[in-house]
Amino acid sequence: MLPDQTAVVIPNPTSMSRAWLVVGLLCVVGCLNYLDRIMITTMRVSIIEAIPMTDAQFGLLTAVFLWIYGLLSPFAGFLADRFSRSRVIIGSLFVWSAVTWLTAHATTYNELLATRALMGISEACYIPAALSLIVDYHRGSTRSLATGIHMSGIMIGQSLGFMGGFMADRFAWNSAFRLFGIIGIIYAALLFFVLKDAPSSPNSIETTEQPEKVSLMTGVRSLFSQPSFVLLLLFWGMLGMVGWLIVGWLPTYYKERFSLSQSEAGIYATGYLHMASLVGVLLGGFLADRWSRTNERARVLLPAIGLLLAAPGVLVASTTSILALAVVGFVLYALTRTFTDANLMPILCTVADARYRATGYGLMNLFACVVGGVGIYAGGVLRDNHVNVQLLFWVAAALMVVCAGLLLMVKQKPETY
């Protein structure tokens, strides 16, 4: 039952092949989503040579993206709850790809900063809509795995982030932005013809009274009336800071700690790390779906266990002087921390009203990105004051332990479809 005592209509079974096709199509979009946003972190030297800036200003390029992305996420999520999820996805992909292409033509710091802000606006619409569309198609025993497979597309995009530094070293810093912007525009045109909403949405409510119209303020009140949603909000916010502290400064850490080239540091920081994330998100989805058949708390317990394994991995990796050991530590982090990514939306489905899932995820993105942006910008300021990146990783490890505790406090309701 929903919080307002209405019942969700269980639609006629949809074709599972269609449901998995949607996941496959969105994997490519998720890959482009993260590749376009993350590759800038692997070409720091080339960008600073072309457009002079301080480390704090370079950190601000990512921070301003996150702040705007996060600020607009609740409204973007509401668009996906109120209108066609598939059309929101396609429009978002087209616009951010155009902005990616436009980034290649920036010649000043302010122009580059403006394109990062525009990318934050356009990319905000994607994740809440995509995850909501996936859980519309996938009910029950395939929900975490389907979410995990989609998130694996994001991990692939992150792992390919090294291509930014690779292309910057061999061509020009803006060549990667030009190439992937064009690819995204073409793919958006293709999706216009093949990506559709689920035949029957979980937003369809069966009641003897006129259904309440979906509205942003009603959704916000409904979500914040659930204490477990507030816990999820705090959890995702802190974990957002962890993720962006590590992703944002790991290439710099590898380059300076182990005297690597920009390309080598980019490969270690994205290639190895995010391939481990790919395995972790798939494993986390598979294990959670299997365990949930015998334990209704499985989708909460598995991510908490993962974080308690990831924290010591980061501590070891950030203190060792042995490159191989650092790689192993960060790979452990990437493998187990991503159990959360496969299960966050399924957890939200047991906490929030089904009509406001995308809005709820957008609110969590807002908090995570604002907090994460503050973390990255603060890291840049600390770098300008000659503070070791190692300290940032110690903070990240401590925050993961706190996050595990918050997650274990979440109270779940019977899952709604």
C-alpha positions as CSV (number, residue, x, y, z in Angstrom):
1,M,0.0,0.0,0.0
2,L,1.1,3.6,-0.7
3,P,1.4,6.1,2.1
4,D,-2.0,7.6,1.2
5,Q,-3.7,4.1,1.3
6,T,-4.2,3.9,-2.4
7,A,-3.3,0.8,-4.4
8,V,-1.0,0.5,-7.4
9,V,-2.5,-1.1,-10.5
10,I,-0.4,-4.0,-11.6
11,P,-0.3,-3.7,-15.4
12,N,-0.4,-6.5,-17.9
13,P,3.0,-8.1,-18.2
14,T,5.2,-6.3,-20.6
15,S,7.7,-8.0,-22.8
16,M,10.9,-8.8,-20.9
17,S,12.9,-8.4,-24.1
18,R,11.5,-4.9,-24.4
19,A,12.3,-4.2,-20.7
20,W,15.9,-5.3,-21.2
21,L,16.2,-3.4,-24.5
22,V,15.4,-0.3,-22.6
23,V,18.2,-1.0,-20.1
24,G,20.6,-1.6,-22.9
25,L,19.7,1.6,-24.7
26,L,20.0,3.6,-21.5
27,C,23.4,2.0,-20.7
28,V,24.8,3.9,-23.7
29,V,23.2,7.2,-22.6
30,G,24.6,6.7,-19.1
31,C,28.0,6.1,-20.5
32,L,27.9,9.3,-22.5
33,N,26.5,11.1,-19.4
34,Y,29.5,10.4,-17.2
35,L,32.1,10.4,-19.9
36,D,31.2,13.9,-21.0
37,R,31.3,15.2,-17.4
38,I,34.3,13.3,-16.0
39,M,36.9,13.5,-18.8
40,I,37.8,17.1,-17.9
41,T,39.4,15.8,-14.7
42,T,42.0,13.8,-16.7
43,M,43.2,16.7,-18.8
44,R,44.0,19.2,-16.1
45,V,47.6,20.0,-17.3
46,S,46.5,20.5,-20.9
47,I,43.6,22.7,-20.0
48,I,45.7,24.9,-17.7
49,E,48.3,25.3,-20.4
50,A,45.7,26.4,-22.9
51,I,43.6,28.4,-20.4
52,P,45.6,29.5,-17.4
53,M,43.9,29.0,-14.0
54,T,44.6,28.2,-10.4
55,D,43.9,24.8,-8.8
56,A,40.9,26.3,-7.0
57,Q,39.5,27.6,-10.3
58,F,40.1,24.1,-11.9
59,G,38.2,22.6,-8.9
60,L,35.4,25.2,-9.5
61,L,34.9,23.8,-13.0
62,T,33.6,20.6,-11.5
63,A,32.0,22.2,-8.4
64,V,29.8,24.6,-10.5
65,F,28.6,21.7,-12.6
66,L,27.7,19.8,-9.4
67,W,26.0,22.7,-7.7
68,I,23.8,23.5,-10.7
69,Y,23.2,19.8,-11.5
70,G,22.1,19.3,-7.9
71,L,20.0,22.4,-7.6
72,L,17.9,21.5,-10.6
73,S,17.7,17.8,-9.9
74,P,14.4,17.9,-7.9
75,F,12.7,19.9,-10.7
76,A,14.2,17.6,-13.3
77,G,12.9,14.6,-11.4
78,F,9.5,16.1,-11.2
79,L,9.4,16.6,-15.0
80,A,10.0,12.8,-15.3
81,D,7.2,12.1,-12.8
82,R,4.8,14.6,-14.5
83,F,5.6,14.0,-18.2
84,S,7.0,11.4,-20.5
85,R,10.2,9.9,-19.0
86,S,11.5,8.8,-22.4
87,R,11.2,12.3,-23.9
88,V,12.9,13.9,-20.9
89,I,15.8,11.5,-21.3
90,I,16.1,12.2,-25.1
91,G,15.9,15.9,-24.6
92,S,18.5,15.9,-21.9
93,L,20.9,13.8,-24.0
94,F,20.6,16.1,-27.0
95,V,21.1,19.3,-25.1
96,W,24.1,18.1,-23.0
97,S,25.7,16.7,-26.1
98,A,25.4,20.0,-27.9
99,V,26.9,21.7,-24.8
100,T,29.8,19.2,-24.9
101,W,30.5,20.1,-28.5
102,L,30.3,23.8,-27.5
103,T,32.9,23.3,-24.7
104,A,35.4,22.5,-27.4
105,H,35.1,26.1,-28.6
106,A,35.8,27.8,-25.3
107,T,38.9,30.0,-25.3
108,T,38.7,31.7,-21.9
109,Y,38.1,30.5,-18.3
110,N,34.7,32.2,-18.1
111,E,33.6,30.6,-21.3
112,L,34.7,27.2,-20.0
113,L,33.0,27.8,-16.7
114,A,29.8,28.8,-18.5
115,T,29.7,25.6,-20.6
116,R,30.2,23.5,-17.4
117,A,27.2,25.3,-15.9
118,L,25.1,24.6,-19.0
119,M,26.1,21.0,-18.8
120,G,24.9,20.9,-15.2
121,I,21.5,22.2,-16.3
122,S,21.1,19.7,-19.2
123,E,22.5,16.6,-17.5
124,A,20.3,17.1,-14.4
125,C,17.3,15.6,-16.2
126,Y,18.8,12.3,-17.0
127,I,19.4,10.1,-14.0
128,P,16.1,10.5,-12.2
129,A,14.2,9.9,-15.4
130,A,16.3,6.9,-16.5
131,L,16.2,5.1,-13.2
132,S,12.4,5.7,-12.9
133,L,11.9,4.4,-16.4
134,I,13.9,1.2,-15.5
135,V,11.9,0.5,-12.4
136,D,8.7,1.1,-14.4
137,Y,9.7,-1.8,-16.7
138,H,11.4,-4.0,-14.1
139,R,9.4,-5.1,-11.1
140,G,10.5,-7.2,-8.1
141,S,13.1,-9.9,-8.7
142,T,14.9,-8.1,-11.6
143,R,14.9,-4.5,-10.2
144,S,18.3,-4.3,-8.7
145,L,20.1,-6.2,-11.5
146,A,18.4,-4.0,-14.1
147,T,19.4,-0.9,-12.2
148,G,22.9,-2.3,-11.8
149,I,23.3,-3.0,-15.5
150,H,22.3,0.5,-16.3
151,M,24.7,1.9,-13.8
152,S,27.4,-0.3,-15.4
153,G,27.0,1.9,-18.5
154,I,27.8,4.9,-16.2
155,M,30.9,3.0,-14.9
156,I,32.0,2.4,-18.5
157,G,31.7,6.1,-19.1
158,Q,33.8,6.8,-16.0
159,S,36.4,4.2,-17.0
160,L,36.7,5.8,-20.5
161,G,37.3,9.1,-18.8
162,F,41.1,8.6,-19.4
163,M,40.4,9.3,-23.1
164,G,40.2,13.0,-22.3
165,G,43.8,13.0,-21.1
166,F,44.9,10.6,-23.8
167,M,43.4,12.8,-26.6
168,A,44.6,16.0,-25.0
169,D,48.2,14.7,-25.0
170,R,48.1,13.5,-28.6
171,F,45.9,16.1,-30.2
172,A,44.4,19.1,-28.4
173,W,42.5,19.5,-25.1
174,N,39.2,20.2,-26.9
175,S,39.3,17.3,-29.3
176,A,37.5,14.8,-27.0
177,F,34.7,17.4,-26.3
178,R,34.1,17.8,-30.1
179,L,34.0,14.1,-30.8
180,F,31.7,12.9,-28.0
181,G,29.4,15.9,-28.4
182,I,28.7,14.8,-32.0
183,I,28.2,11.2,-31.0
184,G,25.7,12.2,-28.4
185,I,23.6,14.3,-30.8
186,I,23.4,11.4,-33.3
187,Y,22.4,8.9,-30.6
188,A,19.7,11.3,-29.3
189,A,18.2,11.3,-32.8
190,L,18.2,7.5,-32.9
191,L,16.5,7.2,-29.4
192,F,13.7,9.5,-30.6
193,F,12.4,6.6,-32.7
194,V,13.1,3.6,-30.4
195,L,12.9,4.7,-26.7
196,K,9.3,4.6,-25.3
197,D,7.7,4.9,-21.9
198,A,6.5,1.7,-20.2
199,P,3.0,0.7,-21.4
200,S,1.6,1.1,-17.9
201,S,3.4,3.4,-15.3
202,P,3.4,2.8,-11.6
203,N,2.1,6.3,-11.4
204,S,-1.3,4.8,-12.3
205,I,-3.3,4.8,-9.1
206,E,-6.5,2.8,-8.5
207,T,-8.9,4.6,-6.2
208,T,-12.6,5.2,-5.8
209,E,-11.9,8.9,-5.8
210,Q,-10.4,11.2,-8.4
211,P,-6.6,10.7,-8.4
212,E,-4.6,13.5,-6.8
213,K,-2.8,15.5,-9.5
214,V,1.0,15.0,-9.3
215,S,2.5,18.3,-8.1
216,L,6.0,19.3,-7.0
217,M,5.1,20.6,-3.5
218,T,2.8,17.7,-2.7
219,G,5.6,15.4,-3.7
220,V,8.2,17.2,-1.6
221,R,5.8,17.1,1.4
222,S,5.1,13.4,0.9
223,L,8.8,12.5,0.7
224,F,9.9,14.6,3.7
225,S,7.1,13.1,5.8
226,Q,9.0,9.8,5.6
227,P,11.9,9.8,8.2
228,S,13.6,7.1,6.2
229,F,13.7,9.4,3.1
230,V,15.5,12.0,5.2
231,L,18.1,9.3,6.2
232,L,18.5,8.4,2.6
233,L,19.0,12.0,1.8
234,L,21.8,12.4,4.4
235,F,23.3,9.1,3.3
236,W,23.4,10.0,-0.4
237,G,24.7,13.5,0.3
238,M,27.7,12.2,2.3
239,L,28.4,9.5,-0.2
240,G,28.3,12.1,-3.0
241,M,31.1,14.0,-1.2
242,V,33.1,10.7,-0.9
243,G,32.7,10.0,-4.6
244,W,33.6,13.4,-5.9
245,L,36.5,13.8,-3.5
246,I,38.0,10.6,-4.9
247,V,37.1,11.0,-8.5
248,G,38.0,14.6,-8.7
249,W,41.5,14.4,-7.1
250,L,42.6,10.8,-7.8
251,P,44.3,11.6,-11.1
252,T,46.3,14.4,-9.3
253,Y,47.1,12.0,-6.4
254,Y,48.5,9.3,-8.8
255,K,50.5,11.8,-10.8
256,E,52.2,13.5,-7.8
257,R,52.5,10.5,-5.5
258,F,54.0,8.1,-8.0
259,S,55.5,10.5,-10.6
260,L,53.3,9.4,-13.4
261,S,52.5,11.2,-16.7
262,Q,49.1,12.8,-17.2
263,S,48.0,9.9,-19.4
264,E,49.3,7.2,-17.0
265,A,47.6,8.9,-14.0
266,G,44.4,9.1,-16.0
267,I,44.4,5.4,-16.8
268,Y,45.1,4.4,-13.2
269,A,42.5,6.8,-11.8
270,T,39.7,6.0,-14.2
271,G,40.5,2.8,-16.2
272,Y,41.3,0.5,-13.3
273,L,38.9,2.2,-10.8
274,H,35.8,2.2,-13.0
275,M,36.3,-1.2,-14.4
276,A,36.2,-2.4,-10.8
277,S,33.0,-0.3,-10.4
278,L,31.5,-2.0,-13.4
279,V,32.0,-5.4,-11.8
280,G,30.8,-4.1,-8.4
281,V,27.5,-2.6,-9.6
282,L,26.6,-5.8,-11.5
283,L,27.6,-8.0,-8.6
284,G,25.7,-5.7,-6.2
285,G,22.5,-5.9,-8.3
286,F,22.7,-9.7,-8.7
287,L,23.5,-10.5,-5.1
288,A,20.8,-8.1,-3.8
289,D,18.1,-9.6,-6.0
290,R,19.0,-13.1,-4.9
291,W,19.3,-12.3,-1.2
292,S,16.1,-10.3,-1.3
293,R,14.2,-13.5,-1.9
294,T,15.0,-14.6,1.6
295,N,15.7,-11.3,3.4
296,E,13.6,-8.2,2.8
297,R,16.4,-6.0,4.1
298,A,18.9,-7.4,1.6
299,R,19.0,-4.2,-0.5
300,V,19.9,-2.2,2.5
301,L,22.3,-4.6,4.2
302,L,24.5,-5.3,1.1
303,P,25.4,-1.7,0.4
304,A,26.2,-1.1,4.1
305,I,28.5,-4.1,4.1
306,G,30.1,-2.8,0.9
307,L,30.9,0.6,2.4
308,L,32.5,-1.0,5.5
309,L,34.8,-2.9,3.2
310,A,35.5,0.2,1.0
311,A,36.7,2.5,3.8
312,P,39.8,0.5,4.8
313,G,40.6,0.1,1.1
314,V,40.8,3.9,0.7
315,L,42.9,4.2,3.9
316,V,45.5,1.7,2.7
317,A,45.6,3.1,-0.8
318,S,46.1,6.7,0.4
319,T,49.0,5.9,2.8
320,T,51.1,3.4,0.9
321,S,54.1,4.3,-1.3
322,I,53.7,1.1,-3.4
323,L,51.8,1.8,-6.6
324,A,50.4,-1.8,-6.9
325,L,49.0,-1.6,-3.3
326,A,47.4,1.8,-4.0
327,V,45.7,0.3,-7.0
328,V,44.4,-2.7,-5.0
329,G,43.0,-0.4,-2.3
330,F,41.2,1.9,-4.7
331,V,39.9,-1.1,-6.7
332,L,38.5,-2.6,-3.5
333,Y,36.8,0.8,-2.8
334,A,35.3,0.9,-6.4
335,L,34.2,-2.8,-6.2
336,T,32.2,-2.6,-2.9
337,R,31.1,1.1,-2.7
338,T,29.1,0.6,-5.9
339,F,26.8,-2.0,-4.3
340,T,24.9,1.2,-3.3
341,D,24.4,2.3,-6.9
342,A,22.6,-0.9,-7.9
343,N,20.2,-0.6,-4.9
344,L,19.5,3.0,-4.2
345,M,16.5,3.3,-6.4
346,P,15.1,-0.1,-5.3
347,I,15.5,1.1,-1.7
348,L,13.7,4.3,-2.6
349,C,10.9,2.3,-4.0
350,T,10.3,0.9,-0.4
351,V,10.4,4.3,1.2
352,A,8.7,6.8,-1.2
353,D,5.3,7.2,-2.8
354,A,5.5,5.5,-6.3
355,R,4.3,8.7,-7.9
356,Y,7.3,10.7,-6.7
357,R,10.2,8.4,-7.2
358,A,12.0,10.6,-9.8
359,T,11.4,13.6,-7.6
360,G,12.8,11.8,-4.6
361,Y,15.9,10.8,-6.5
362,G,16.2,14.4,-7.8
363,L,16.1,15.7,-4.2
364,M,18.8,13.2,-3.2
365,N,20.9,14.3,-6.2
366,L,20.5,17.9,-5.1
367,F,21.9,17.2,-1.6
368,A,24.7,14.9,-2.9
369,C,25.9,17.3,-5.6
370,V,25.8,20.5,-3.4
371,V,27.8,18.7,-0.7
372,G,30.1,17.0,-3.3
373,G,30.7,20.4,-5.0
374,V,31.7,21.9,-1.7
375,G,34.1,19.1,-1.1
376,I,35.8,19.4,-4.4
377,Y,36.1,23.2,-4.2
378,A,37.4,22.9,-0.6
379,G,39.9,20.4,-1.9
380,G,41.1,22.9,-4.5
381,V,41.5,25.6,-1.9
382,L,43.4,23.2,0.3
383,R,45.6,22.3,-2.6
384,D,46.4,25.9,-3.2
385,N,47.5,26.0,0.4
386,H,49.8,23.0,-0.1
387,V,47.6,20.5,1.9
388,N,48.3,16.9,0.9
389,V,45.5,15.2,-1.2
390,Q,46.0,12.2,1.2
391,L,44.0,14.1,3.9
392,L,41.0,14.3,1.6
393,F,41.0,10.5,1.2
394,W,41.1,10.0,4.9
395,V,38.0,12.2,5.3
396,A,36.3,10.1,2.6
397,A,37.0,6.9,4.4
398,A,35.5,8.2,7.7
399,L,32.4,9.4,5.8
400,M,31.8,5.9,4.4
401,V,31.6,4.4,7.8
402,V,29.0,7.1,8.8
403,C,27.1,6.4,5.6
404,A,26.9,2.7,6.5
405,G,25.4,3.5,9.8
406,L,22.8,5.9,8.3
407,L,21.7,3.2,5.8
408,L,21.2,0.6,8.5
409,M,18.7,3.0,10.2
410,V,16.4,3.1,7.1
411,K,13.0,1.6,7.8
412,Q,11.5,-0.1,4.7
413,K,7.9,-0.6,3.7
414,P,6.5,-3.3,1.4
415,E,7.8,-2.6,-2.1
416,T,5.3,-0.8,-4.4
417,Y,5.4,-1.4,-8.1
